[in-house]
Amino acid sequence: MGLKPDEYYMKIAIRVASLGLGYTSPNPAVGAVLVDPKTGEVVAKGYHKAYGLPHAEVEAIEKAKEKARGCYLYVTLEPCCHHGKTPPCTEAILRAGIKRVVCAIKDPNPIACGGLSFLQSHGIEVKSGVCGEEAAYLTRFHLSRIIRKRPWVMMKVAATLDGRIATSTGDSKWITDEPARKFAHRLRAIADAILVGKNTVLKDDPELTVRMVKGKNPIRLVLDTHLSLTPNYKVFEVDETKQTIIFCRENAPKEREKLFVQRGVEVVRLPCGENGEVDLKALLSYCQDRGITSVLVEGGGKVHGSFLKEGLYDEVFFMYGPMIMGDPLGVSAVHAKPLTNLNEATRLFKIKIKRFGKSILIHGLTESGLDLIQMAVKNSIDNSSS
């Protein structure tokens, strides 16, 4: 069939890499494809299946065995050049006799980077920047952790066409249909953590687990400034598959903390911001220290407004159900602050629209999310060689 353009094989590597989403943290999801340059045949594919297991390049090489010699390797992220949980991928590439290595983006991690330069110095042809934007999006959690020292933050909303997430009496089940809710569970499955505020716990008593798709449960984060909740809600049921952290202000009652600790819930005290609520930047800093690379925020409106006001959202998933509430006292999806003009509104980029059953998803990146993706792409193209 003959050798196809680099982009063809890199897209395969990106698809393969996505199989690891939700399992590799704090490592990124990475995919690799070995190609016979004489025939264009895909010899082997591999992906990083879980933290501590072999990296994508090694898995592909082990599948190919002797057939790897002379092959081209397409990998979504620059091969690592250091000893971590596993040996350097660059050494495996050299031993396998691979002729050429093409990566989508370079690794900004100062510990793991330098793989392409190392391989080039050992006579292997290298190239970076192929399908960089797609790969950077795939690797966005890792990029945020390394470059910005904070998790990637996603907003997920299920709202009526007039922007309400509940009636004035608090009824919200169900605004969207089952395919939309299944998609929401897929988002939970790829996120390290899911965050809600006290009011969501009070009104909905959610489990915040992954039930409609296959995947691990995210760590559940609850904002409760004054530690006023009781530990009798579903989100505070903890076992080996379900963890919960409740965030409160530094002077929240000590006696109430014991009630949660006895249930296995971790209580974290953080400083307050100007509004007297838990400082969200301090919360994200804590998550960074804990190895949490992504946070899915499921609201409600006040929590969404707080993250939006602080400019902390990177990505938005806004699912609309086919109904108009018309309730003037209904709960708004986002409640932030009055604006003097439209230029102050948060705009989305790279918009995608998709239908799930009868519901419609609008998905996009905020300016901060877009900037991070573009930075990773630029750093990979500017220094690429072929």
Sine and cosine of phi, psi and omega as CSV:
sin_phi,cos_phi,sin_psi,cos_psi,sin_omega,cos_omega
0.00,0.00,-0.33,0.94,0.05,-1.00
0.99,0.10,0.40,-0.92,-0.04,-1.00
-0.95,0.32,0.78,-0.63,0.01,-1.00
-1.00,-0.05,0.19,-0.98,0.02,-1.00
-0.85,0.53,0.42,-0.91,-0.01,-1.00
-0.82,0.57,-0.60,0.80,-0.04,-1.00
-0.87,0.49,-0.56,0.83,-0.01,-1.00
-0.87,0.49,-0.74,0.67,-0.05,-1.00
-0.97,0.26,-0.53,0.85,0.01,-1.00
-0.93,0.37,-0.58,0.81,0.05,-1.00
-0.90,0.44,-0.56,0.83,0.08,-1.00
-0.91,0.42,-0.70,0.72,0.00,-1.00
-0.88,0.48,-0.62,0.79,0.01,-1.00
-0.92,0.40,-0.67,0.74,0.04,-1.00
-0.89,0.46,-0.67,0.75,0.01,-1.00
-0.91,0.41,-0.66,0.75,-0.02,-1.00
-0.86,0.51,-0.57,0.82,-0.06,-1.00
-0.89,0.46,-0.32,0.95,0.03,-1.00
-0.91,0.41,-0.37,0.93,-0.02,-1.00
-1.00,-0.02,-0.10,0.99,-0.03,-1.00
-0.85,0.53,0.76,-0.65,0.01,-1.00
1.00,-0.09,-0.17,0.99,-0.07,-1.00
-0.88,-0.48,-0.28,0.96,-0.18,-0.98
-0.99,-0.14,-0.21,0.98,-0.10,-0.99
-0.82,0.57,0.63,-0.77,0.11,0.99
-0.99,0.13,0.07,1.00,0.12,-0.99
-0.97,0.24,0.38,-0.93,0.07,-1.00
-0.99,0.16,0.34,-0.94,0.16,-0.99
-0.98,0.21,0.78,-0.62,-0.07,-1.00
-0.70,-0.72,0.62,-0.78,0.06,-1.00
-0.83,-0.56,0.47,-0.88,-0.01,-1.00
-0.64,-0.77,0.57,-0.82,0.01,-1.00
-0.70,-0.72,0.76,-0.65,0.08,-1.00
-0.98,-0.20,0.74,-0.67,-0.10,-1.00
-0.78,-0.62,0.70,-0.71,0.11,-0.99
-0.98,0.19,0.92,-0.40,-0.09,-1.00
-0.93,0.36,-0.30,0.95,-0.01,-1.00
-0.98,0.20,-0.61,0.79,-0.07,-1.00
-0.95,-0.32,-0.31,0.95,-0.10,-1.00
0.98,0.18,0.10,0.99,-0.04,-1.00
-0.96,0.26,0.66,-0.75,0.13,-0.99
-0.97,0.22,0.90,-0.43,-0.06,-1.00
-0.99,0.13,-0.65,0.76,-0.02,-1.00
-0.32,-0.95,0.45,-0.89,0.08,-1.00
-0.79,-0.61,0.53,-0.85,0.04,-1.00
-0.50,-0.86,0.41,-0.91,0.09,-1.00
-0.56,-0.83,0.39,-0.92,0.02,-1.00
-0.96,0.26,0.93,-0.37,-0.15,-0.99
-0.99,0.10,-0.53,0.85,-0.01,-1.00
-0.21,-0.98,0.42,-0.91,0.02,-1.00
-0.84,0.54,0.78,-0.62,-0.01,-1.00
0.99,-0.11,-0.31,0.95,0.04,-1.00
-1.00,0.01,0.22,-0.98,-0.03,-1.00
-0.82,0.58,0.55,-0.84,0.04,-1.00
-0.96,0.28,0.20,-0.98,-0.12,-0.99
-0.85,0.53,-0.69,0.72,-0.04,-1.00
-0.87,0.49,-0.70,0.72,-0.03,-1.00
-0.91,0.41,-0.66,0.76,0.00,-1.00
-0.89,0.45,-0.67,0.74,0.02,-1.00
-0.91,0.42,-0.67,0.74,-0.01,-1.00
-0.90,0.43,-0.66,0.75,0.00,-1.00
-0.92,0.40,-0.55,0.83,0.06,-1.00
-0.94,0.35,-0.64,0.77,-0.06,-1.00
-0.97,0.25,-0.50,0.86,-0.07,-1.00
0.82,0.58,-0.80,-0.61,-0.08,-1.00
-0.93,0.37,-0.35,0.94,0.00,-1.00
-0.93,0.38,-0.23,0.97,0.00,-1.00
-0.94,0.34,-0.41,0.91,-0.06,-1.00
-0.89,0.46,0.80,-0.60,0.01,-1.00
1.00,0.09,-0.03,1.00,-0.04,-1.00
-0.98,0.22,0.28,-0.96,0.23,-0.97
-1.00,-0.08,0.65,-0.76,0.05,-1.00
-0.93,-0.37,0.83,-0.56,0.09,-1.00
-0.95,-0.32,0.83,-0.56,-0.07,-1.00
-0.66,-0.75,0.63,-0.78,-0.14,-0.99
-0.96,0.29,-0.38,0.92,0.00,-1.00
-0.69,-0.72,0.60,-0.80,0.00,-1.00
-0.73,0.69,0.77,-0.64,0.01,-1.00
-0.86,0.51,0.64,-0.77,-0.04,-1.00
-0.96,0.28,0.44,-0.90,-0.09,-1.00
-0.77,-0.64,0.55,0.83,-0.04,-1.00
-0.57,-0.82,0.29,-0.96,0.08,-1.00
-1.00,0.03,0.90,-0.43,0.10,-1.00
-0.85,-0.53,-0.80,-0.60,0.12,-0.99
-0.92,0.40,-0.43,0.90,0.02,-1.00
-0.75,-0.66,0.31,-0.95,0.03,-1.00
-0.92,0.39,0.24,-0.97,-0.02,-1.00
-0.87,0.48,0.70,-0.72,0.05,-1.00
-0.92,0.39,-0.50,0.87,-0.02,-1.00
-0.87,0.49,-0.59,0.81,0.01,-1.00
-0.92,0.39,-0.65,0.76,0.03,-1.00
-0.90,0.43,-0.61,0.80,0.01,-1.00
-0.91,0.42,-0.67,0.74,0.03,-1.00
-0.90,0.44,-0.72,0.70,-0.02,-1.00
-0.89,0.45,-0.55,0.84,-0.05,-1.00
-0.97,0.25,-0.25,0.97,0.00,-1.00
0.97,0.24,0.51,0.86,0.02,-1.00
-0.94,0.34,0.66,-0.75,-0.13,-0.99
-1.00,0.03,-0.58,0.81,-0.11,-0.99
-0.57,-0.82,0.64,-0.77,0.01,-1.00
-0.83,-0.56,0.83,-0.56,0.03,-1.00
-0.89,-0.46,0.83,-0.56,0.05,-1.00
-0.86,-0.51,0.41,-0.91,-0.03,-1.00
-0.98,0.18,-0.79,0.62,0.01,-1.00
-0.71,-0.70,0.44,-0.90,0.08,-1.00
-0.99,0.15,0.47,-0.88,-0.02,-1.00
-1.00,0.08,0.86,-0.51,0.02,-1.00
-0.98,0.21,-0.11,0.99,-0.01,-1.00
-0.92,0.38,0.89,-0.45,-0.05,-1.00
-0.89,0.45,-0.36,0.93,0.02,-1.00
-0.98,0.17,-0.63,0.78,-0.13,-0.99
-0.99,-0.14,-0.26,0.97,-0.12,-0.99
-0.96,0.29,0.09,-1.00,0.04,-1.00
1.00,-0.08,0.05,1.00,-0.05,-1.00
-0.90,0.44,-0.66,0.75,-0.02,-1.00
-0.91,0.40,-0.67,0.75,0.02,-1.00
-0.89,0.46,-0.65,0.76,0.03,-1.00
-0.88,0.47,-0.72,0.69,-0.02,-1.00
-0.91,0.41,-0.65,0.76,0.01,-1.00
-0.89,0.45,-0.61,0.79,0.02,-1.00
-0.92,0.38,-0.29,0.96,0.03,-1.00
-0.97,-0.25,0.34,0.94,0.16,-0.99
1.00,0.03,0.16,0.99,0.02,-1.00
-1.00,-0.06,0.71,-0.70,0.04,-1.00
-0.95,0.31,0.72,-0.70,-0.05,-1.00
-0.76,-0.65,0.40,-0.92,0.05,-1.00
-0.42,-0.91,0.60,-0.80,0.07,-1.00
-0.72,-0.69,0.28,-0.96,0.05,-1.00
0.99,-0.13,0.15,0.99,0.01,-1.00
-1.00,0.09,0.85,-0.53,-0.07,-1.00
0.82,0.57,0.64,0.76,-0.10,-0.99
-0.87,0.48,-0.65,0.76,-0.06,-1.00
-0.91,0.41,-0.69,0.72,0.02,-1.00
-0.90,0.44,-0.66,0.75,-0.01,-1.00
-0.94,0.33,-0.60,0.80,0.02,-1.00
-0.90,0.43,-0.62,0.79,0.06,-1.00
-0.91,0.42,-0.69,0.72,0.06,-1.00
-0.84,0.55,-0.59,0.81,-0.13,-0.99
-0.98,-0.19,0.26,0.97,-0.18,-0.98
-0.87,0.49,-0.56,0.83,-0.01,-1.00
-0.90,0.44,-0.70,0.71,0.02,-1.00
-0.90,0.43,-0.69,0.72,-0.01,-1.00
-0.87,0.49,-0.67,0.74,-0.01,-1.00
-0.91,0.42,-0.68,0.73,-0.01,-1.00
-0.88,0.48,-0.65,0.76,-0.07,-1.00
-0.99,0.13,-0.72,0.69,-0.14,-0.99
-0.99,0.15,-0.70,0.71,-0.10,-0.99
-0.97,-0.23,-0.12,0.99,0.02,-1.00
0.87,0.50,0.59,0.81,0.11,-0.99
-0.43,-0.90,0.37,-0.93,0.02,-1.00
-0.92,0.39,0.38,-0.92,0.18,-0.98
-0.97,0.25,0.74,-0.67,-0.11,-0.99
-0.90,-0.43,0.79,-0.61,-0.05,-1.00
-0.89,-0.45,0.69,-0.73,0.13,-0.99
-0.99,-0.13,0.77,-0.64,0.11,-0.99
-0.82,-0.57,0.83,-0.56,-0.04,-1.00
-0.75,-0.66,0.63,-0.77,0.18,-0.98
-0.87,-0.49,0.92,-0.39,-0.16,-0.99
-0.70,-0.72,0.31,-0.95,0.14,-0.99
-0.97,0.23,0.13,-0.99,-0.01,-1.00
-0.90,0.43,-0.39,0.92,0.06,-1.00
-0.99,-0.14,0.39,0.92,0.19,-0.98
0.97,0.26,0.45,0.89,0.02,-1.00
-0.96,-0.29,0.61,-0.79,0.01,-1.00
-0.94,-0.33,-0.11,0.99,0.07,-1.00
-0.26,-0.97,0.39,-0.92,0.08,-1.00
-0.96,0.26,0.08,-1.00,0.03,-1.00
-0.90,0.43,-0.33,0.94,0.05,-1.00
-1.00,-0.05,-0.05,1.00,0.04,-1.00
0.99,-0.12,0.01,1.00,-0.02,-1.00
-0.95,0.30,0.79,-0.62,-0.04,-1.00
-0.66,-0.76,0.05,1.00,-0.08,-1.00
-0.95,-0.31,0.89,-0.46,-0.12,0.99
-0.85,-0.52,0.69,-0.73,0.05,-1.00
-0.98,0.18,-0.65,0.76,0.03,-1.00
-0.96,-0.29,0.29,-0.96,-0.06,-1.00
-1.00,-0.06,-0.02,-1.00,-0.16,-0.99
-0.87,0.50,-0.69,0.72,0.04,-1.00
-0.85,0.52,-0.60,0.80,0.03,-1.00
-0.93,0.38,-0.65,0.76,0.01,-1.00
-0.93,0.36,-0.55,0.84,0.06,-1.00
-0.90,0.43,-0.64,0.77,0.07,-1.00
-0.89,0.46,-0.65,0.76,0.03,-1.00
-0.87,0.49,-0.59,0.80,0.04,-1.00
-0.94,0.33,-0.50,0.87,0.10,-1.00
-0.91,0.41,-0.62,0.78,0.07,-1.00
-0.89,0.46,-0.67,0.74,0.05,-1.00
-0.86,0.51,-0.63,0.77,-0.08,-1.00
-0.92,0.39,-0.47,0.88,0.00,-1.00
-1.00,-0.06,-0.22,0.98,-0.02,-1.00
-1.00,0.05,0.55,-0.83,0.09,-1.00
-0.95,0.30,-0.56,0.83,-0.08,-1.00
-0.57,-0.83,0.45,-0.89,0.07,-1.00
-0.81,-0.59,0.68,-0.73,-0.13,-0.99
-0.81,-0.58,0.69,-0.73,0.14,-0.99
-0.66,-0.75,0.22,-0.97,0.07,-1.00
-0.99,-0.13,0.10,-1.00,-0.02,-1.00
-0.84,0.54,-0.68,0.73,-0.08,-1.00
-0.90,0.44,-0.57,0.82,0.05,-1.00
-0.90,0.43,-0.64,0.77,0.05,-1.00
-0.90,0.44,-0.70,0.71,-0.02,-1.00
-0.89,0.45,-0.70,0.72,-0.12,-0.99
-0.99,0.11,-0.60,0.80,-0.14,-0.99
-0.95,-0.32,-0.36,0.93,-0.09,-1.00
0.73,0.69,0.83,0.56,-0.09,-1.00
-0.98,0.19,0.43,-0.90,0.12,-0.99
-0.99,0.11,-0.56,0.83,-0.03,-1.00
0.86,0.50,0.64,0.77,0.04,-1.00
-0.91,-0.42,0.12,-0.99,0.05,-1.00
-0.99,-0.12,0.92,-0.40,-0.06,-1.00
-0.80,-0.60,-0.46,0.89,-0.11,-0.99
-1.00,-0.04,-0.15,0.99,0.06,-1.00
-0.67,-0.74,0.18,-0.98,0.07,-1.00
-0.99,0.15,0.72,-0.69,0.03,-1.00
0.35,-0.94,0.19,-0.98,-0.01,-1.00
-0.99,0.14,0.37,-0.93,0.07,-1.00
-0.99,0.17,0.68,-0.73,0.12,-0.99
-0.96,0.29,0.37,-0.93,0.14,-0.99
-0.92,0.38,0.75,-0.66,-0.06,-1.00
-1.00,-0.05,0.82,-0.57,-0.01,-1.00
-0.93,-0.37,0.78,-0.62,-0.01,-1.00
-0.84,-0.54,0.79,-0.61,0.07,-1.00
-1.00,-0.02,0.89,-0.45,0.03,-1.00
-0.60,-0.80,1.00,0.06,-0.17,-0.99
-0.77,0.64,-0.71,0.70,-0.10,-1.00
-0.98,-0.21,0.15,0.99,-0.01,-1.00
0.81,0.59,0.75,0.66,-0.10,-1.00
-1.00,-0.06,-0.22,0.97,0.04,-1.00
-0.94,0.33,0.35,-0.94,0.18,-0.98
-0.98,-0.18,0.39,-0.92,-0.06,-1.00
-0.99,0.11,0.39,0.92,-0.09,-1.00
-1.00,-0.08,0.06,1.00,-0.02,-1.00
-1.00,0.05,0.34,-0.94,-0.08,-1.00
-0.86,0.51,-0.57,0.82,-0.05,-1.00
-0.90,0.43,-0.31,0.95,0.00,-1.00
-0.99,-0.15,0.18,0.98,0.12,-0.99
-1.00,0.10,0.93,-0.37,-0.17,-0.99
-0.91,-0.42,0.68,-0.74,0.16,-0.99
-0.50,-0.86,-0.28,-0.96,-0.08,-1.00
-0.92,0.38,-0.30,0.95,0.01,-1.00
-0.96,-0.28,-0.11,0.99,-0.07,-1.00
-0.72,-0.69,0.89,-0.46,0.05,-1.00
-0.90,-0.43,0.53,-0.85,0.05,-1.00
-0.67,-0.74,0.69,-0.73,0.10,-0.99
-0.85,-0.53,0.77,-0.64,0.07,-1.00
-0.94,-0.33,0.77,-0.64,-0.04,-1.00
-0.97,-0.25,0.76,-0.66,0.01,-1.00
-0.66,-0.75,0.13,-0.99,0.04,-1.00
-0.97,0.25,0.29,-0.96,-0.13,-0.99
-0.89,0.46,-0.51,0.86,-0.06,-1.00
-0.98,-0.19,0.35,0.94,0.07,-1.00
-0.89,0.45,0.47,-0.88,-0.10,-0.99
-0.84,0.54,0.79,-0.61,0.00,-1.00
-0.90,0.43,-0.61,0.79,-0.07,-1.00
-0.91,0.42,-0.49,0.87,0.02,-1.00
-0.97,0.25,-0.48,0.88,0.02,-1.00
-0.86,0.51,-0.63,0.78,-0.04,-1.00
-0.86,0.50,-0.56,0.83,-0.02,-1.00
-0.88,0.47,-0.61,0.79,-0.01,-1.00
-0.98,0.21,-0.67,0.74,-0.01,-1.00
-0.86,0.51,-0.62,0.79,0.03,-1.00
-0.89,0.46,-0.44,0.90,0.02,-1.00
-1.00,0.02,-0.07,1.00,-0.03,-1.00
1.00,-0.01,0.17,0.99,0.03,-1.00
-1.00,0.05,0.71,-0.71,0.04,-1.00
-1.00,0.07,0.74,-0.68,0.03,-1.00
-0.94,-0.33,0.83,-0.56,-0.02,-1.00
-0.87,-0.50,0.83,-0.56,0.02,-1.00
-0.99,-0.11,0.76,-0.64,-0.05,-1.00
-0.76,-0.65,0.39,-0.92,0.08,-1.00
-0.91,0.40,0.30,-0.95,0.00,-1.00
-0.98,-0.18,0.45,-0.89,0.10,-1.00
-1.00,0.07,-0.20,-0.98,-0.04,-1.00
-0.89,0.45,-0.45,0.89,-0.04,-1.00
-1.00,0.05,0.05,1.00,0.00,-1.00
0.99,0.11,-0.04,1.00,0.03,-1.00
-1.00,-0.07,0.21,-0.98,0.02,-1.00
-0.83,0.56,0.73,-0.68,0.00,-1.00
-0.92,0.38,0.91,-0.41,-0.08,-1.00
-0.94,0.35,-0.53,0.85,0.05,-1.00
-0.92,0.38,-0.61,0.79,0.07,-1.00
-0.91,0.41,-0.60,0.80,0.04,-1.00
-0.89,0.46,-0.72,0.70,0.00,-1.00
-0.92,0.39,-0.55,0.83,0.07,-1.00
-0.90,0.44,-0.64,0.77,0.06,-1.00
-0.89,0.46,-0.70,0.72,0.02,-1.00
-0.87,0.49,-0.66,0.75,0.04,-1.00
-0.85,0.53,-0.72,0.70,-0.01,-1.00
-0.90,0.43,-0.47,0.88,0.00,-1.00
-1.00,0.08,-0.01,1.00,-0.01,-1.00
0.99,0.13,0.24,0.97,0.05,-1.00
-0.99,0.13,0.89,-0.45,-0.10,-0.99
-0.99,-0.15,-0.23,0.97,-0.02,-1.00
-0.52,-0.85,0.61,-0.79,0.01,-1.00
-0.77,-0.64,0.82,-0.57,0.08,-1.00
-0.98,-0.17,0.90,-0.44,-0.04,-1.00
-0.99,-0.12,0.86,-0.52,-0.02,-1.00
-0.95,-0.32,0.26,0.97,0.21,-0.98
0.99,0.11,-0.31,-0.95,0.17,0.98
-0.97,0.26,-0.45,-0.89,-0.18,-0.98
-0.86,0.50,-0.63,0.78,-0.03,-1.00
-0.93,0.37,-0.67,0.74,0.02,-1.00
-0.91,0.40,-0.71,0.70,0.05,-1.00
-0.85,0.53,-0.67,0.74,0.01,-1.00
-0.89,0.46,-0.62,0.79,-0.01,-1.00
-0.91,0.41,-0.70,0.71,0.03,-1.00
-0.91,0.41,-0.64,0.77,0.00,-1.00
-0.91,0.42,-0.70,0.72,-0.02,-1.00
-0.88,0.48,-0.57,0.82,0.00,-1.00
-0.99,0.13,-0.08,1.00,-0.01,-1.00
0.94,0.35,0.58,0.82,-0.13,-0.99
-0.98,-0.18,-0.11,0.99,0.02,-1.00
-0.99,0.15,0.65,-0.76,0.07,-1.00
-0.94,-0.34,-0.42,0.91,-0.14,-0.99
-0.48,-0.88,0.58,-0.81,-0.07,-1.00
-0.78,-0.63,0.75,-0.66,0.13,-0.99
-0.87,-0.50,0.97,-0.23,-0.08,-1.00
-0.93,-0.37,0.96,-0.27,-0.04,-1.00
-0.99,-0.15,0.82,-0.57,0.00,-1.00
-0.96,-0.27,0.80,-0.60,0.15,-0.99
-1.00,0.05,0.45,-0.89,-0.10,-0.99
-0.99,0.15,0.90,0.43,0.05,-1.00
-0.50,-0.87,0.44,-0.90,0.07,-1.00
-0.89,-0.45,0.86,-0.51,-0.08,-1.00
-0.98,0.21,-0.74,0.67,0.01,-1.00
0.93,0.37,0.25,0.97,-0.01,-1.00
-1.00,-0.01,0.94,-0.35,-0.05,-1.00
-0.90,0.44,-0.33,0.94,0.03,-1.00
-0.96,-0.28,0.18,0.98,0.05,-1.00
-0.90,0.43,0.35,-0.94,-0.07,-1.00
-0.99,0.16,0.83,-0.56,0.02,-1.00
-0.95,0.31,0.56,-0.83,0.01,-1.00
-0.90,0.44,-0.60,0.80,-0.01,-1.00
-0.68,-0.74,0.81,-0.59,0.01,-1.00
-0.80,-0.60,0.99,-0.14,-0.10,-0.99
-0.94,-0.34,-1.00,0.06,-0.08,-1.00
-0.41,-0.91,0.39,-0.92,0.07,-1.00
-0.90,0.43,0.60,-0.80,0.03,-1.00
-0.92,-0.38,0.62,-0.79,0.03,-1.00
-1.00,0.09,-0.46,0.89,0.07,-1.00
-0.44,-0.90,0.25,-0.97,-0.11,-0.99
-0.92,0.39,-0.38,0.92,0.01,-1.00
-0.90,0.44,-0.33,0.95,0.01,-1.00
-0.99,0.14,-0.19,0.98,-0.02,-1.00
-0.93,0.37,0.49,-0.87,0.06,-1.00
-0.98,0.18,0.84,-0.54,-0.03,-1.00
-0.98,-0.20,0.50,-0.87,0.01,-1.00
-0.95,-0.32,0.48,-0.88,-0.03,-1.00
-0.78,-0.63,0.27,-0.96,-0.02,-1.00
0.82,0.58,0.75,0.66,-0.11,-0.99
-0.93,0.37,0.70,-0.71,0.14,-0.99
-0.77,-0.64,0.64,-0.77,0.02,-1.00
-0.84,-0.55,0.77,-0.64,-0.06,-1.00
-0.62,-0.79,0.55,-0.83,0.00,-1.00
-0.99,-0.17,0.70,-0.71,0.10,-1.00
-0.82,-0.57,0.97,-0.23,-0.11,-0.99
0.88,0.48,-0.84,-0.54,0.03,-1.00
-1.00,-0.10,0.01,1.00,-0.04,-1.00
-0.99,-0.14,0.42,-0.91,-0.02,-1.00
-0.86,-0.51,0.79,-0.62,0.05,-1.00
-0.98,-0.18,0.76,-0.65,0.21,-0.98
-0.94,-0.35,0.86,-0.50,-0.10,-1.00
-0.83,-0.56,0.71,-0.70,0.03,-1.00
-0.31,-0.95,0.16,-0.99,0.05,-1.00
-0.98,-0.21,0.58,-0.82,0.17,-0.99
-0.98,0.19,0.08,-1.00,-0.01,-1.00
-0.88,0.48,-0.64,0.77,-0.01,-1.00
-0.91,0.41,-0.63,0.77,0.03,-1.00
-0.92,0.40,-0.68,0.73,0.02,-1.00
-0.89,0.46,-0.68,0.74,-0.01,-1.00
-0.86,0.51,-0.65,0.76,-0.01,-1.00
-0.91,0.41,-0.70,0.72,0.02,-1.00
-0.87,0.48,-0.73,0.69,-0.04,-1.00
-0.91,0.41,-0.57,0.82,0.05,-1.00
-0.89,0.46,-0.70,0.72,0.00,-1.00
-0.90,0.44,-0.64,0.77,0.01,-1.00
-0.91,0.41,-0.71,0.70,-0.02,-1.00
-0.88,0.47,-0.69,0.72,-0.01,-1.00
-0.92,0.40,-0.38,0.92,0.01,-1.00
-1.00,0.05,-0.58,0.82,-0.03,-1.00
-0.98,0.22,-0.69,0.72,-0.10,-1.00
-0.85,0.53,-0.54,0.84,-0.08,-1.00
-0.95,-0.30,0.24,0.97,-0.06,-1.00
-0.98,0.21,0.41,-0.91,0.10,-0.99
-0.65,-0.76,0.36,-0.93,-0.01,-1.00
-0.61,-0.79,0.00,0.00,0.00,0.00
